[in-house]
Amino acid sequence: MSASPPQLIKAYTSFDPRVRQLCLVVKRWAKRRCIADPYRGSPSSYAWVLLVINYLQVGDCRVALVRQRLARHRFSYQRA
């Protein structure tokens, strides 16, 4: 099963409100430092969000769950 990128981000951010808040803070931080512009060789704001989610999955805090667990508990994904 797969989800489109916006659905995937929505799933992670709706599971825990802290994830959304942290993603917004990191996006704002990156934009203010001009390091969220893929046309200039830096990651996009979407890439920064993915980095935040990855960190939350593998870091010590483990706030964001893996997608498969989310799918089993709250969301049903349809094949694209």
PDB file of N, CA, C and O in Angstrom:
ATOM      1  N   MET A   1       0.830  -1.169   0.000  1.00  0.00           N
ATOM      2  CA  MET A   1       0.000   0.000   0.000  1.00  0.00           C
ATOM      3  C   MET A   1       0.879   1.239   0.000  1.00  0.00           C
ATOM      4  O   MET A   1       1.944   1.263   0.617  1.00  0.00           O
ATOM      5  N   SER A   2       0.422   2.257  -0.696  1.00  0.00           N
ATOM      6  CA  SER A   2       1.198   3.489  -0.720  1.00  0.00           C
ATOM      7  C   SER A   2       0.261   4.684  -0.591  1.00  0.00           C
ATOM      8  O   SER A   2      -0.925   4.605  -0.911  1.00  0.00           O
ATOM      9  N   ALA A   3       0.808   5.762  -0.128  1.00  0.00           N
ATOM     10  CA  ALA A   3       0.051   6.999   0.036  1.00  0.00           C
ATOM     11  C   ALA A   3       0.791   8.105  -0.687  1.00  0.00           C
ATOM     12  O   ALA A   3       2.011   8.059  -0.839  1.00  0.00           O
ATOM     13  N   SER A   4       0.043   9.090  -1.128  1.00  0.00           N
ATOM     14  CA  SER A   4       0.688  10.229  -1.773  1.00  0.00           C
ATOM     15  C   SER A   4       1.437  11.022  -0.707  1.00  0.00           C
ATOM     16  O   SER A   4       1.103  10.922   0.474  1.00  0.00           O
ATOM     17  N   PRO A   5       2.433  11.800  -1.093  1.00  0.00           N
ATOM     18  CA  PRO A   5       3.207  12.564  -0.101  1.00  0.00           C
ATOM     19  C   PRO A   5       2.367  13.420   0.837  1.00  0.00           C
ATOM     20  O   PRO A   5       2.612  13.401   2.043  1.00  0.00           O
ATOM     21  N   PRO A   6       1.371  14.181   0.330  1.00  0.00           N
ATOM     22  CA  PRO A   6       0.575  14.976   1.287  1.00  0.00           C
ATOM     23  C   PRO A   6      -0.194  14.109   2.284  1.00  0.00           C
ATOM     24  O   PRO A   6      -0.319  14.477   3.452  1.00  0.00           O
ATOM     25  N   GLN A   7      -0.709  12.962   1.835  1.00  0.00           N
ATOM     26  CA  GLN A   7      -1.419  12.067   2.744  1.00  0.00           C
ATOM     27  C   GLN A   7      -0.479  11.508   3.801  1.00  0.00           C
ATOM     28  O   GLN A   7      -0.846  11.375   4.968  1.00  0.00           O
ATOM     29  N   LEU A   8       0.720  11.186   3.386  1.00  0.00           N
ATOM     30  CA  LEU A   8       1.695  10.634   4.315  1.00  0.00           C
ATOM     31  C   LEU A   8       2.061  11.648   5.392  1.00  0.00           C
ATOM     32  O   LEU A   8       2.085  11.314   6.577  1.00  0.00           O
ATOM     33  N   ILE A   9       2.343  12.872   4.992  1.00  0.00           N
ATOM     34  CA  ILE A   9       2.675  13.922   5.965  1.00  0.00           C
ATOM     35  C   ILE A   9       1.485  14.176   6.872  1.00  0.00           C
ATOM     36  O   ILE A   9       1.648  14.331   8.082  1.00  0.00           O
ATOM     37  N   LYS A  10       0.300  14.220   6.304  1.00  0.00           N
ATOM     38  CA  LYS A  10      -0.906  14.437   7.113  1.00  0.00           C
ATOM     39  C   LYS A  10      -1.076  13.322   8.139  1.00  0.00           C
ATOM     40  O   LYS A  10      -1.459  13.580   9.280  1.00  0.00           O
ATOM     41  N   ALA A  11      -0.797  12.098   7.741  1.00  0.00           N
ATOM     42  CA  ALA A  11      -0.922  10.971   8.661  1.00  0.00           C
ATOM     43  C   ALA A  11       0.040  11.121   9.839  1.00  0.00           C
ATOM     44  O   ALA A  11      -0.358  10.947  10.991  1.00  0.00           O
ATOM     45  N   TYR A  12       1.278  11.436   9.561  1.00  0.00           N
ATOM     46  CA  TYR A  12       2.260  11.584  10.641  1.00  0.00           C
ATOM     47  C   TYR A  12       1.940  12.767  11.544  1.00  0.00           C
ATOM     48  O   TYR A  12       2.061  12.670  12.765  1.00  0.00           O
ATOM     49  N   THR A  13       1.533  13.882  10.948  1.00  0.00           N
ATOM     50  CA  THR A  13       1.292  15.073  11.762  1.00  0.00           C
ATOM     51  C   THR A  13      -0.011  15.006  12.535  1.00  0.00           C
ATOM     52  O   THR A  13      -0.138  15.655  13.573  1.00  0.00           O
ATOM     53  N   SER A  14      -0.979  14.241  12.062  1.00  0.00           N
ATOM     54  CA  SER A  14      -2.236  14.140  12.800  1.00  0.00           C
ATOM     55  C   SER A  14      -2.149  13.131  13.939  1.00  0.00           C
ATOM     56  O   SER A  14      -2.952  13.182  14.871  1.00  0.00           O
ATOM     57  N   PHE A  15      -1.204  12.232  13.879  1.00  0.00           N
ATOM     58  CA  PHE A  15      -1.063  11.231  14.936  1.00  0.00           C
ATOM     59  C   PHE A  15      -0.584  11.861  16.240  1.00  0.00           C
ATOM     60  O   PHE A  15      -1.012  11.465  17.324  1.00  0.00           O
ATOM     61  N   ASP A  16       0.298  12.834  16.127  1.00  0.00           N
ATOM     62  CA  ASP A  16       0.841  13.514  17.307  1.00  0.00           C
ATOM     63  C   ASP A  16       1.023  14.986  16.954  1.00  0.00           C
ATOM     64  O   ASP A  16       1.801  15.300  16.053  1.00  0.00           O
ATOM     65  N   PRO A  17       0.328  15.904  17.640  1.00  0.00           N
ATOM     66  CA  PRO A  17       0.414  17.330  17.284  1.00  0.00           C
ATOM     67  C   PRO A  17       1.819  17.906  17.410  1.00  0.00           C
ATOM     68  O   PRO A  17       2.127  18.909  16.767  1.00  0.00           O
ATOM     69  N   ARG A  18       2.668  17.304  18.212  1.00  0.00           N
ATOM     70  CA  ARG A  18       4.039  17.802  18.350  1.00  0.00           C
ATOM     71  C   ARG A  18       4.822  17.640  17.055  1.00  0.00           C
ATOM     72  O   ARG A  18       5.718  18.434  16.766  1.00  0.00           O
ATOM     73  N   VAL A  19       4.492  16.618  16.277  1.00  0.00           N
ATOM     74  CA  VAL A  19       5.182  16.393  15.001  1.00  0.00           C
ATOM     75  C   VAL A  19       4.910  17.559  14.058  1.00  0.00           C
ATOM     76  O   VAL A  19       5.835  18.077  13.432  1.00  0.00           O
ATOM     77  N   ARG A  20       3.667  17.972  13.951  1.00  0.00           N
ATOM     78  CA  ARG A  20       3.313  19.099  13.085  1.00  0.00           C
ATOM     79  C   ARG A  20       4.017  20.370  13.536  1.00  0.00           C
ATOM     80  O   ARG A  20       4.566  21.105  12.715  1.00  0.00           O
ATOM     81  N   GLN A  21       4.003  20.628  14.826  1.00  0.00           N
ATOM     82  CA  GLN A  21       4.641  21.831  15.354  1.00  0.00           C
ATOM     83  C   GLN A  21       6.131  21.841  15.044  1.00  0.00           C
ATOM     84  O   GLN A  21       6.672  22.860  14.615  1.00  0.00           O
ATOM     85  N   LEU A  22       6.786  20.723  15.258  1.00  0.00           N
ATOM     86  CA  LEU A  22       8.225  20.651  14.992  1.00  0.00           C
ATOM     87  C   LEU A  22       8.509  20.814  13.503  1.00  0.00           C
ATOM     88  O   LEU A  22       9.470  21.485  13.128  1.00  0.00           O
ATOM     89  N   CYS A  23       7.693  20.213  12.662  1.00  0.00           N
ATOM     90  CA  CYS A  23       7.884  20.362  11.217  1.00  0.00           C
ATOM     91  C   CYS A  23       7.761  21.822  10.795  1.00  0.00           C
ATOM     92  O   CYS A  23       8.560  22.307   9.994  1.00  0.00           O
ATOM     93  N   LEU A  24       6.776  22.516  11.325  1.00  0.00           N
ATOM     94  CA  LEU A  24       6.602  23.929  10.984  1.00  0.00           C
ATOM     95  C   LEU A  24       7.773  24.776  11.468  1.00  0.00           C
ATOM     96  O   LEU A  24       8.216  25.684  10.765  1.00  0.00           O
ATOM     97  N   VAL A  25       8.269  24.488  12.651  1.00  0.00           N
ATOM     98  CA  VAL A  25       9.414  25.232  13.185  1.00  0.00           C
ATOM     99  C   VAL A  25      10.646  25.008  12.315  1.00  0.00           C
ATOM    100  O   VAL A  25      11.359  25.959  11.996  1.00  0.00           O
ATOM    101  N   VAL A  26      10.899  23.764  11.931  1.00  0.00           N
ATOM    102  CA  VAL A  26      12.076  23.460  11.113  1.00  0.00           C
ATOM    103  C   VAL A  26      11.938  24.085   9.726  1.00  0.00           C
ATOM    104  O   VAL A  26      12.914  24.615   9.194  1.00  0.00           O
ATOM    105  N   LYS A  27      10.738  24.032   9.129  1.00  0.00           N
ATOM    106  CA  LYS A  27      10.536  24.670   7.829  1.00  0.00           C
ATOM    107  C   LYS A  27      10.792  26.169   7.908  1.00  0.00           C
ATOM    108  O   LYS A  27      11.462  26.728   7.040  1.00  0.00           O
ATOM    109  N   ARG A  28      10.270  26.819   8.931  1.00  0.00           N
ATOM    110  CA  ARG A  28      10.469  28.262   9.099  1.00  0.00           C
ATOM    111  C   ARG A  28      11.950  28.569   9.311  1.00  0.00           C
ATOM    112  O   ARG A  28      12.483  29.516   8.733  1.00  0.00           O
ATOM    113  N   TRP A  29      12.607  27.767  10.140  1.00  0.00           N
ATOM    114  CA  TRP A  29      14.041  27.949  10.403  1.00  0.00           C
ATOM    115  C   TRP A  29      14.843  27.835   9.104  1.00  0.00           C
ATOM    116  O   TRP A  29      15.716  28.660   8.834  1.00  0.00           O
ATOM    117  N   ALA A  30      14.544  26.816   8.309  1.00  0.00           N
ATOM    118  CA  ALA A  30      15.288  26.600   7.069  1.00  0.00           C
ATOM    119  C   ALA A  30      15.038  27.727   6.059  1.00  0.00           C
ATOM    120  O   ALA A  30      15.960  28.169   5.373  1.00  0.00           O
ATOM    121  N   LYS A  31      13.798  28.181   5.977  1.00  0.00           N
ATOM    122  CA  LYS A  31      13.493  29.266   5.031  1.00  0.00           C
ATOM    123  C   LYS A  31      14.173  30.567   5.435  1.00  0.00           C
ATOM    124  O   LYS A  31      14.662  31.301   4.575  1.00  0.00           O
ATOM    125  N   ARG A  32      14.210  30.860   6.723  1.00  0.00           N
ATOM    126  CA  ARG A  32      14.858  32.096   7.178  1.00  0.00           C
ATOM    127  C   ARG A  32      16.363  32.076   6.942  1.00  0.00           C
ATOM    128  O   ARG A  32      16.978  33.131   6.785  1.00  0.00           O
ATOM    129  N   ARG A  33      16.945  30.918   6.916  1.00  0.00           N
ATOM    130  CA  ARG A  33      18.379  30.800   6.670  1.00  0.00           C
ATOM    131  C   ARG A  33      18.702  30.525   5.207  1.00  0.00           C
ATOM    132  O   ARG A  33      19.850  30.262   4.847  1.00  0.00           O
ATOM    133  N   CYS A  34      17.678  30.589   4.381  1.00  0.00           N
ATOM    134  CA  CYS A  34      17.823  30.378   2.929  1.00  0.00           C
ATOM    135  C   CYS A  34      18.445  29.026   2.597  1.00  0.00           C
ATOM    136  O   CYS A  34      19.268  28.909   1.689  1.00  0.00           O
ATOM    137  N   ILE A  35      18.037  28.012   3.348  1.00  0.00           N
ATOM    138  CA  ILE A  35      18.531  26.663   3.067  1.00  0.00           C
ATOM    139  C   ILE A  35      17.365  25.724   2.761  1.00  0.00           C
ATOM    140  O   ILE A  35      17.452  24.518   2.989  1.00  0.00           O
ATOM    141  N   ALA A  36      16.266  26.292   2.240  1.00  0.00           N
ATOM    142  CA  ALA A  36      15.115  25.497   1.813  1.00  0.00           C
ATOM    143  C   ALA A  36      14.747  25.878   0.390  1.00  0.00           C
ATOM    144  O   ALA A  36      13.583  26.138   0.085  1.00  0.00           O
ATOM    145  N   ASP A  37      15.743  25.910  -0.470  1.00  0.00           N
ATOM    146  CA  ASP A  37      15.532  26.317  -1.853  1.00  0.00           C
ATOM    147  C   ASP A  37      16.229  25.318  -2.776  1.00  0.00           C
ATOM    148  O   ASP A  37      17.433  25.430  -3.009  1.00  0.00           O
ATOM    149  N   PRO A  38      15.487  24.346  -3.302  1.00  0.00           N
ATOM    150  CA  PRO A  38      16.121  23.323  -4.136  1.00  0.00           C
ATOM    151  C   PRO A  38      16.738  23.869  -5.424  1.00  0.00           C
ATOM    152  O   PRO A  38      17.622  23.240  -6.007  1.00  0.00           O
ATOM    153  N   TYR A  39      16.275  25.030  -5.864  1.00  0.00           N
ATOM    154  CA  TYR A  39      16.835  25.622  -7.081  1.00  0.00           C
ATOM    155  C   TYR A  39      18.242  26.157  -6.857  1.00  0.00           C
ATOM    156  O   TYR A  39      18.976  26.411  -7.812  1.00  0.00           O
ATOM    157  N   ARG A  40      18.611  26.324  -5.602  1.00  0.00           N
ATOM    158  CA  ARG A  40      19.969  26.775  -5.263  1.00  0.00           C
ATOM    159  C   ARG A  40      20.811  25.657  -4.665  1.00  0.00           C
ATOM    160  O   ARG A  40      21.902  25.899  -4.148  1.00  0.00           O
ATOM    161  N   GLY A  41      20.306  24.449  -4.738  1.00  0.00           N
ATOM    162  CA  GLY A  41      21.089  23.298  -4.305  1.00  0.00           C
ATOM    163  C   GLY A  41      20.845  22.845  -2.879  1.00  0.00           C
ATOM    164  O   GLY A  41      21.535  21.945  -2.399  1.00  0.00           O
ATOM    165  N   SER A  42      19.891  23.437  -2.190  1.00  0.00           N
ATOM    166  CA  SER A  42      19.599  22.987  -0.821  1.00  0.00           C
ATOM    167  C   SER A  42      18.311  22.162  -0.823  1.00  0.00           C
ATOM    168  O   SER A  42      17.557  22.198  -1.796  1.00  0.00           O
ATOM    169  N   PRO A  43      18.055  21.430   0.243  1.00  0.00           N
ATOM    170  CA  PRO A  43      16.832  20.605   0.297  1.00  0.00           C
ATOM    171  C   PRO A  43      15.572  21.478   0.256  1.00  0.00           C
ATOM    172  O   PRO A  43      15.587  22.634   0.680  1.00  0.00           O
ATOM    173  N   SER A  44      14.501  20.910  -0.253  1.00  0.00           N
ATOM    174  CA  SER A  44      13.215  21.613  -0.264  1.00  0.00           C
ATOM    175  C   SER A  44      12.601  21.569   1.136  1.00  0.00           C
ATOM    176  O   SER A  44      13.078  20.847   2.012  1.00  0.00           O
ATOM    177  N   SER A  45      11.548  22.343   1.332  1.00  0.00           N
ATOM    178  CA  SER A  45      10.884  22.323   2.635  1.00  0.00           C
ATOM    179  C   SER A  45      10.265  20.950   2.892  1.00  0.00           C
ATOM    180  O   SER A  45      10.197  20.503   4.037  1.00  0.00           O
ATOM    181  N   TYR A  46       9.818  20.286   1.836  1.00  0.00           N
ATOM    182  CA  TYR A  46       9.292  18.917   1.982  1.00  0.00           C
ATOM    183  C   TYR A  46      10.392  17.969   2.468  1.00  0.00           C
ATOM    184  O   TYR A  46      10.148  17.112   3.317  1.00  0.00           O
ATOM    185  N   ALA A  47      11.587  18.127   1.933  1.00  0.00           N
ATOM    186  CA  ALA A  47      12.712  17.293   2.373  1.00  0.00           C
ATOM    187  C   ALA A  47      13.036  17.538   3.838  1.00  0.00           C
ATOM    188  O   ALA A  47      13.368  16.600   4.563  1.00  0.00           O
ATOM    189  N   TRP A  48      12.943  18.794   4.285  1.00  0.00           N
ATOM    190  CA  TRP A  48      13.173  19.083   5.700  1.00  0.00           C
ATOM    191  C   TRP A  48      12.142  18.382   6.570  1.00  0.00           C
ATOM    192  O   TRP A  48      12.473  17.859   7.634  1.00  0.00           O
ATOM    193  N   VAL A  49      10.886  18.372   6.117  1.00  0.00           N
ATOM    194  CA  VAL A  49       9.831  17.685   6.874  1.00  0.00           C
ATOM    195  C   VAL A  49      10.126  16.192   6.948  1.00  0.00           C
ATOM    196  O   VAL A  49       9.962  15.579   8.003  1.00  0.00           O
ATOM    197  N   LEU A  50      10.555  15.609   5.845  1.00  0.00           N
ATOM    198  CA  LEU A  50      10.904  14.179   5.856  1.00  0.00           C
ATOM    199  C   LEU A  50      12.070  13.899   6.794  1.00  0.00           C
ATOM    200  O   LEU A  50      12.091  12.870   7.470  1.00  0.00           O
ATOM    201  N   LEU A  51      13.033  14.803   6.839  1.00  0.00           N
ATOM    202  CA  LEU A  51      14.150  14.637   7.768  1.00  0.00           C
ATOM    203  C   LEU A  51      13.681  14.676   9.223  1.00  0.00           C
ATOM    204  O   LEU A  51      14.152  13.900  10.053  1.00  0.00           O
ATOM    205  N   VAL A  52      12.756  15.579   9.524  1.00  0.00           N
ATOM    206  CA  VAL A  52      12.203  15.669  10.884  1.00  0.00           C
ATOM    207  C   VAL A  52      11.500  14.367  11.243  1.00  0.00           C
ATOM    208  O   VAL A  52      11.715  13.817  12.323  1.00  0.00           O
ATOM    209  N   ILE A  53      10.662  13.877  10.338  1.00  0.00           N
ATOM    210  CA  ILE A  53       9.925  12.643  10.610  1.00  0.00           C
ATOM    211  C   ILE A  53      10.880  11.468  10.771  1.00  0.00           C
ATOM    212  O   ILE A  53      10.693  10.629  11.652  1.00  0.00           O
ATOM    213  N   ASN A  54      11.892  11.404   9.932  1.00  0.00           N
ATOM    214  CA  ASN A  54      12.874  10.330  10.061  1.00  0.00           C
ATOM    215  C   ASN A  54      13.588  10.398  11.404  1.00  0.00           C
ATOM    216  O   ASN A  54      13.771   9.378  12.070  1.00  0.00           O
ATOM    217  N   TYR A  55      13.987  11.590  11.795  1.00  0.00           N
ATOM    218  CA  TYR A  55      14.653  11.740  13.089  1.00  0.00           C
ATOM    219  C   TYR A  55      13.745  11.285  14.224  1.00  0.00           C
ATOM    220  O   TYR A  55      14.189  10.609  15.152  1.00  0.00           O
ATOM    221  N   LEU A  56      12.484  11.654  14.146  1.00  0.00           N
ATOM    222  CA  LEU A  56      11.552  11.272  15.204  1.00  0.00           C
ATOM    223  C   LEU A  56      11.293   9.764  15.227  1.00  0.00           C
ATOM    224  O   LEU A  56      10.923   9.215  16.264  1.00  0.00           O
ATOM    225  N   GLN A  57      11.485   9.097  14.095  1.00  0.00           N
ATOM    226  CA  GLN A  57      11.295   7.650  14.042  1.00  0.00           C
ATOM    227  C   GLN A  57      12.503   6.895  14.589  1.00  0.00           C
ATOM    228  O   GLN A  57      12.344   5.877  15.261  1.00  0.00           O
ATOM    229  N   VAL A  58      13.700   7.383  14.308  1.00  0.00           N
ATOM    230  CA  VAL A  58      14.890   6.618  14.664  1.00  0.00           C
ATOM    231  C   VAL A  58      15.643   7.185  15.860  1.00  0.00           C
ATOM    232  O   VAL A  58      16.519   6.523  16.417  1.00  0.00           O
ATOM    233  N   GLY A  59      15.302   8.416  16.258  1.00  0.00           N
ATOM    234  CA  GLY A  59      15.984   9.041  17.384  1.00  0.00           C
ATOM    235  C   GLY A  59      15.576   8.435  18.713  1.00  0.00           C
ATOM    236  O   GLY A  59      14.760   7.515  18.763  1.00  0.00           O
ATOM    237  N   ASP A  60      16.135   8.945  19.769  1.00  0.00           N
ATOM    238  CA  ASP A  60      15.850   8.429  21.102  1.00  0.00           C
ATOM    239  C   ASP A  60      14.412   8.668  21.547  1.00  0.00           C
ATOM    240  O   ASP A  60      13.864   7.883  22.320  1.00  0.00           O
ATOM    241  N   CYS A  61      13.796   9.750  21.064  1.00  0.00           N
ATOM    242  CA  CYS A  61      12.452  10.091  21.546  1.00  0.00           C
ATOM    243  C   CYS A  61      11.359   9.238  20.901  1.00  0.00           C
ATOM    244  O   CYS A  61      10.337   8.981  21.537  1.00  0.00           O
ATOM    245  N   ARG A  62      11.544   8.798  19.672  1.00  0.00           N
ATOM    246  CA  ARG A  62      10.598   7.948  18.941  1.00  0.00           C
ATOM    247  C   ARG A  62       9.160   8.443  19.024  1.00  0.00           C
ATOM    248  O   ARG A  62       8.259   7.707  19.425  1.00  0.00           O
ATOM    249  N   VAL A  63       8.962   9.691  18.643  1.00  0.00           N
ATOM    250  CA  VAL A  63       7.625  10.291  18.683  1.00  0.00           C
ATOM    251  C   VAL A  63       6.780   9.803  17.520  1.00  0.00           C
ATOM    252  O   VAL A  63       5.641   9.385  17.724  1.00  0.00           O
ATOM    253  N   ALA A  64       7.305   9.845  16.321  1.00  0.00           N
ATOM    254  CA  ALA A  64       6.552   9.436  15.137  1.00  0.00           C
ATOM    255  C   ALA A  64       6.689   7.929  14.937  1.00  0.00           C
ATOM    256  O   ALA A  64       7.793   7.384  14.943  1.00  0.00           O
ATOM    257  N   LEU A  65       5.573   7.287  14.766  1.00  0.00           N
ATOM    258  CA  LEU A  65       5.593   5.854  14.530  1.00  0.00           C
ATOM    259  C   LEU A  65       5.865   5.559  13.068  1.00  0.00           C
ATOM    260  O   LEU A  65       5.746   6.439  12.216  1.00  0.00           O
ATOM    261  N   VAL A  66       6.226   4.332  12.783  1.00  0.00           N
ATOM    262  CA  VAL A  66       6.445   3.947  11.397  1.00  0.00           C
ATOM    263  C   VAL A  66       5.108   3.883  10.675  1.00  0.00           C
ATOM    264  O   VAL A  66       4.073   3.637  11.293  1.00  0.00           O
ATOM    265  N   ARG A  67       5.133   4.102   9.380  1.00  0.00           N
ATOM    266  CA  ARG A  67       3.913   4.193   8.586  1.00  0.00           C
ATOM    267  C   ARG A  67       3.049   2.941   8.678  1.00  0.00           C
ATOM    268  O   ARG A  67       1.822   3.039   8.696  1.00  0.00           O
ATOM    269  N   GLN A  68       3.661   1.784   8.735  1.00  0.00           N
ATOM    270  CA  GLN A  68       2.894   0.553   8.793  1.00  0.00           C
ATOM    271  C   GLN A  68       2.055   0.493  10.073  1.00  0.00           C
ATOM    272  O   GLN A  68       0.925   0.005  10.047  1.00  0.00           O
ATOM    273  N   ARG A  69       2.588   0.975  11.171  1.00  0.00           N
ATOM    274  CA  ARG A  69       1.815   0.998  12.412  1.00  0.00           C
ATOM    275  C   ARG A  69       0.674   1.995  12.320  1.00  0.00           C
ATOM    276  O   ARG A  69      -0.427   1.726  12.799  1.00  0.00           O
ATOM    277  N   LEU A  70       0.929   3.147  11.705  1.00  0.00           N
ATOM    278  CA  LEU A  70      -0.126   4.131  11.518  1.00  0.00           C
ATOM    279  C   LEU A  70      -1.259   3.548  10.678  1.00  0.00           C
ATOM    280  O   LEU A  70      -2.435   3.731  10.991  1.00  0.00           O
ATOM    281  N   ALA A  71      -0.897   2.853   9.621  1.00  0.00           N
ATOM    282  CA  ALA A  71      -1.898   2.289   8.717  1.00  0.00           C
ATOM    283  C   ALA A  71      -2.767   1.274   9.446  1.00  0.00           C
ATOM    284  O   ALA A  71      -3.979   1.234   9.236  1.00  0.00           O
ATOM    285  N   ARG A  72      -2.174   0.472  10.281  1.00  0.00           N
ATOM    286  CA  ARG A  72      -2.943  -0.542  11.005  1.00  0.00           C
ATOM    287  C   ARG A  72      -3.886   0.077  12.016  1.00  0.00           C
ATOM    288  O   ARG A  72      -4.991  -0.425  12.222  1.00  0.00           O
ATOM    289  N   HIS A  73      -3.464   1.167  12.654  1.00  0.00           N
ATOM    290  CA  HIS A  73      -4.246   1.719  13.748  1.00  0.00           C
ATOM    291  C   HIS A  73      -5.286   2.746  13.330  1.00  0.00           C
ATOM    292  O   HIS A  73      -6.403   2.723  13.846  1.00  0.00           O
ATOM    293  N   ARG A  74      -4.954   3.645  12.412  1.00  0.00           N
ATOM    294  CA  ARG A  74      -5.864   4.754  12.148  1.00  0.00           C
ATOM    295  C   ARG A  74      -6.203   4.992  10.691  1.00  0.00           C
ATOM    296  O   ARG A  74      -7.269   5.531  10.393  1.00  0.00           O
ATOM    297  N   PHE A  75      -5.336   4.610   9.784  1.00  0.00           N
ATOM    298  CA  PHE A  75      -5.502   5.022   8.405  1.00  0.00           C
ATOM    299  C   PHE A  75      -5.531   3.813   7.487  1.00  0.00           C
ATOM    300  O   PHE A  75      -4.875   2.801   7.735  1.00  0.00           O
ATOM    301  N   SER A  76      -6.286   3.940   6.450  1.00  0.00           N
ATOM    302  CA  SER A  76      -6.257   2.907   5.411  1.00  0.00           C
ATOM    303  C   SER A  76      -5.757   3.557   4.132  1.00  0.00           C
ATOM    304  O   SER A  76      -6.330   4.540   3.662  1.00  0.00           O
ATOM    305  N   TYR A  77      -4.708   3.019   3.583  1.00  0.00           N
ATOM    306  CA  TYR A  77      -4.132   3.552   2.365  1.00  0.00           C
ATOM    307  C   TYR A  77      -4.623   2.718   1.189  1.00  0.00           C
ATOM    308  O   TYR A  77      -4.780   1.502   1.296  1.00  0.00           O
ATOM    309  N   GLN A  78      -4.861   3.385   0.071  1.00  0.00           N
ATOM    310  CA  GLN A  78      -5.286   2.687  -1.126  1.00  0.00           C
ATOM    311  C   GLN A  78      -4.124   2.652  -2.102  1.00  0.00           C
ATOM    312  O   GLN A  78      -3.265   3.533  -2.117  1.00  0.00           O
ATOM    313  N   ARG A  79      -4.126   1.611  -2.912  1.00  0.00           N
ATOM    314  CA  ARG A  79      -3.062   1.502  -3.924  1.00  0.00           C
ATOM    315  C   ARG A  79      -3.211   2.599  -4.955  1.00  0.00           C
ATOM    316  O   ARG A  79      -4.317   2.961  -5.357  1.00  0.00           O
ATOM    317  N   ALA A  80      -2.064   3.120  -5.373  1.00  0.00           N
ATOM    318  CA  ALA A  80      -2.085   4.200  -6.371  1.00  0.00           C
ATOM    319  C   ALA A  80      -2.212   3.633  -7.765  1.00  0.00           C
ATOM    320  O   ALA A  80      -2.247   4.387  -8.738  1.00  0.00           O
TER     321      ALA A  80
END
